[in-house]
Amino acid sequence: MQLTPLITSFALIFLAELGDKTLYVVLVLASRYRAIPVLLGAMTAFVIQGVIAVGLGSLVGQLPNAWVRWLTATVFFIFGLLLLFKNEGQSEDGTERTDSSFVSVFARSFALVFAAEWGDATQIGTAALVARFRAPFSVFIGATLGLWAGAALATFVGRAVGQRLPTRLLRRAAGLLFCGFAILTLLRA
């Protein structure tokens, strides 16, 4: 296992996910339902989305190094800008308290996180990291641990304080981080 891709993936994906709608969904669900099925549903969805991202990144990783560097920088820059200038008026979760059994909450959490993460900046970022580092296992582990850490934090915060988290500031910090990583990717030969 390569440590640089693992640590880079963990840090970048964790920080990027902090201001993302996916963790907001987890936070809202955790403020309404029991924490364990919410967290397990989110973690399972992150694993499946991570496998998809690694597959896409491995395909892109077959391209020449210069193309991968430019493609990776472009993807990070675009998603950095999207995070910086994202519309705040979106509805993240319209669920109601109906059935709160373990299976129902797990399934609801899985479905909402899976849908929210599809094509998300962190999924695309994970694919770009796989293409950049060409270390799919290390990136998968790092990114998954970053997502799980974010989900655990969102679950804890959701249980503790509900919906009072300043997601705008976190999202903007993640956007700046993505843009910074795009610049660093271009500067590295």
Long-range contacts (C-beta under 8 A, 24 or more apart in sequence): 1-137, 1-138, 1-141, 2-133, 2-135, 2-138, 3-138, 4-133, 5-129, 5-133, 5-135, 5-138, 5-139, 5-142, 6-135, 6-138, 6-139, 6-141, 6-142, 7-142, 8-129, 8-133, 8-142, 9-126, 9-129, 9-133, 9-138, 9-139, 9-140, 9-141, 9-142, 9-143, 9-146, 10-142, 10-143, 10-145, 10-146, 10-149, 11-146, 12-125, 12-129, 12-146, 12-177, 12-178, 12-181, 13-122, 13-125, 13-126, 13-129, 13-142, 13-143, 13-146, 13-147, 13-150, 14-145, 14-146, 14-147, 14-149, 14-150, 15-146, 15-173, 15-174, 15-177, 16-79, 16-83, 16-121, 16-122, 16-125, 16-174, 16-177, 16-178, 17-122, 17-146, 17-147, 17-150, 17-174, 18-150, 18-153, 18-170, 18-171, 18-173, 18-174, 19-83, 19-167, 19-168, 19-169, 19-170, 19-171, 19-172, 19-173, 19-174, 19-175, 20-83, 20-120, 20-121, 20-122, 20-171, 20-174, 21-90, 21-92, 21-116, 21-120, 22-113, 22-116, 22-117, 22-120, 22-122, 23-150, 23-151, 23-153, 23-154, 24-92, 24-93, 24-154, 24-165, 24-167, 25-92, 25-93, 25-112, 25-113, 25-116, 26-109, 26-113, 26-151, 26-154, 26-155, 26-158, 27-154, 27-155, 27-157, 27-158, 27-162, 27-163, 27-165, 28-92, 28-93, 28-95, 28-158, 28-163, 29-93, 29-95, 29-105, 29-108, 29-109, 29-112, 29-158, 30-154, 30-155, 30-156, 30-157, 30-158, 30-159, 31-158, 31-159, 31-162, 31-163, 32-95, 32-97, 33-97, 33-100, 33-105, 33-108, 33-109, 34-100, 34-102, 34-105, 35-155, 35-156, 35-158, 35-159, 36-102, 37-102, 37-103, 37-105, 37-106, 37-109, 38-105, 38-106, 38-109, 38-155, 38-158, 39-109, 39-151, 39-152, 39-155, 40-106, 40-109, 41-105, 41-106, 41-107, 41-108, 41-109, 41-110, 41-111, 41-113, 42-109, 42-110, 42-113, 42-151, 42-154, 42-155, 43-147, 43-148, 43-151, 44-106, 44-110, 45-109, 45-110, 45-111, 45-113, 45-114, 45-117, 46-113, 46-117, 46-144, 46-147, 46-148, 46-151, 47-144, 48-114, 49-114, 49-117, 49-118, 49-120, 49-123, 50-123, 50-126, 50-140, 50-143, 50-144, 50-147, 51-140, 52-123, 53-123, 53-124, 53-126, 53-127, 53-130, 53-140, 53-143, 54-126, 54-127, 54-130, 54-136, 54-139, 54-140, 56-127, 56-130, 57-126, 57-127, 57-128, 57-129, 57-130, 57-131, 57-136, 57-139, 58-130, 58-131, 58-136, 60-127, 60-128, 60-130, 60-131, 61-130, 61-131, 61-134, 61-136, 63-131, 68-131, 68-132, 69-132, 69-185, 69-186, 69-188, 70-186, 71-128, 71-131, 72-128, 72-129, 72-131, 72-132, 72-182, 72-185, 73-182, 73-183, 73-185, 73-186, 74-182, 75-124, 75-125, 75-127, 75-128, 75-182, 76-125, 76-128, 76-178, 76-179, 76-181, 76-182, 76-185, 77-178, 77-179, 77-182, 79-121, 79-124, 79-125, 79-175, 79-178, 80-174, 80-175, 80-176, 80-177, 80-178, 80-179, 80-180, 80-181, 80-182, 81-175, 81-179, 82-121, 82-175, 83-121, 83-171, 83-172, 83-174, 83-175, 83-178, 84-171, 84-172, 84-175, 84-176, 84-179, 85-175, 86-171, 88-168, 92-116, 113-151, 121-174, 121-178, 122-146, 122-147, 125-178, 132-185
